[in-house]
C-alpha cells in the first residue's frame, strides 16, 4: 500500500524520463535511478557529425581518408572488433581495408609490412589490432607505426606528447572517456576522480587527461584531482578512495569490482571494463567492472556495458583517422 502511494506521489512530481528511472527501495522510499550515459547514441551522433565533415572535405578536392587495419592470428574477439571498425569507417566515409595475417606471421615480417604502409602516401592511418600472438613484441610493433599515422595513439612519440599536454593523437578508449564527460556535461574542474587500472593504453592516458590543465595546448585537460588505483591497492583503500570520488573510471576487466557500497551518492561512474561471462542459463554475455544494477541506485550517472564506452571508442578512432589525414595533407 505504502509503495503504491509513494509511486503515485512521485509520478506527479517527475517528468516522463525521470519517472521511468524511479524505483521503490526496501524501506518503501522513492529513489531515482542513475542517469544512463548512452555511449551508443552519442557515438552515432559523433559519427553523423564526422560524416558531414569528411564529405565537405572530399567536396573541396581531397581524397577520402584511408585506414589500414592489421590483424594477426585468429582471435575471434579481435576479428569482431576489426569488423566493427571497418563498418564504422565505411559509415563515415573513410576508405578502410583489413590486412590479415595468420598466427605464424613473424615479427620481422609484420614490421616490414608496417614500414611499407608508412611509406604509402595513400594511407593516412594504420592500426595493429592487439593482442598479437606470442613471440611478437607489441611495444616494438606499435613503435614501428609512423607517429603521424598512429591512429591508436600508441607510439611513444604520441604517448610522450600526451604526457606533456601537447596536441597529439590520443588512444581512442581514453579519448572516448574524456569526450563522454564533456558531451554529457559532467563537471570535472576541482572534482575528485579515481581511475581504477593503470594500463598504458587506457588507465594511464585517462588519468593524465583528467588531471591536466585545461588551459594547456592539448585542450584536453579536465583539471580534476586524480587518484590511481591498481591491482596492488588494498581492497579497503580502494573502497575508501572510491567513496571519496565524484568520478570513478574503472578499466580492470574484473566483473562487479565496483560495488554500491564503494560509491558516493550522485557520483559519475564510467565503466571501461568488458568481460565475457556465462549466465546461469549457459549463455555468454558482456559485463563491465561495475555492479550495474546496484550501483545505478546510488550513482548520479553511469555507463552501461555494453553500449557505453565501447561504441565511443570506435567513434574516436574514426575521428583520429580523419584528423591524421588532415594533418598529413596540411589542412
Number of C-alpha atoms within 10 A of each C-alpha: 6 10 16 11 11 15 18 10 12 18 15 10 10 14 10 10 9 15 17 12 16 18 18 15 12 8 8 15 12 16 16 20 22 25 18 17 22 20 24 17 13 21 23 16 13 16 22 14 12 20 20 13 15 20 16 12 17 14 11 8 8 15 15 19 25 21 27 20 18 19 23 22 16 13 14 8 9 17 17 11 13 20 15 14 23 21 13 20 26 15 16 23 21 23 17 21 17 16 12 14 15 11 14 11 14 15 18 11 11 19 17 13 14 22 14 11 19 21 10 10 10 14 17 27 30 26 23 23 15 13 13 18 18 10 9 15 11 16 11 12 18 22 16 19 25 18 23 22 26 27 31 25 27 24 24 14 17 23 22 13 15 22 15 15 21 16 14 21 27 27 26 26 25 25 25 26 25 18 18 21 19 14 10 12 9 15 15 19 15 13 16 21 27 25 26 29 22 19 13 12 17 21 23 18 22 25 25 21 26 27 22 22 18 17 12 13 13 17 14 24 21 23 21 24 18 22 17 18 20 16 11 7 12 11 12 10 11 20 16 13 21 27 19 16 24 25 30 26 26 27 22 23 18 15 18 16 17 24 17 20 13 19 26 19 19 17 24 28 29 26 29 29 25 21 17 13 13 12 10 7 6 8 9 12 13 14 22 27 24 30 16 23 13 15 25 26 21 23 24 21 23 26 25 24 23 20 16 26 30 23 22 28 23 24 29 25 26 30 22 24 26 26 20 25 25 16 13 13 11 7 9
